[in-house]
C-alpha cells in the first residue's frame, strides 16, 4: 500500500488511514496529496518511457514539478490546471481532470525530445 499512487480522494483517504495505522501517525491528507502529485508524475513518465529515464523533483513544492533527463538536464516543468495554485487543490477539485492535465503536459514534454 505504501507504493500505491491514489487515483481519487477515496484512495487518498484509504492510503492515509493505512499509513497512520502503520507507524506514520503524523501523516496528513495534505502530505498524501503532495506525495501523490510527485509520485504519480514519476510513475506516468516511467510507464511512457518504458523505464526510469526521466526524474521528477519539486521546483516549488505543491506548485511546480521539474522533469530532468538522465544527465540531469532540465526537460521541462509540470504545473496544476489553470485556476489552481497547487496540485493538491487541483486534485481535490477533480482528480480526473488532474490526471488529464498531467497526461497533456507529459505528452508535450516527451514529444519535444
Secondary structure, DSSP 8 states (H G I E B T S, - for coil): -TT---SSHHHHHHHHHHHHHTT-TT--HHHHHHHHHHHHHHHHHHHHHTSS-SEEEEEETTTEEEEE-TTS-EEEEEE--TT-SSHHHHHHH-HHHHHHHHHHHHHHHHHT-
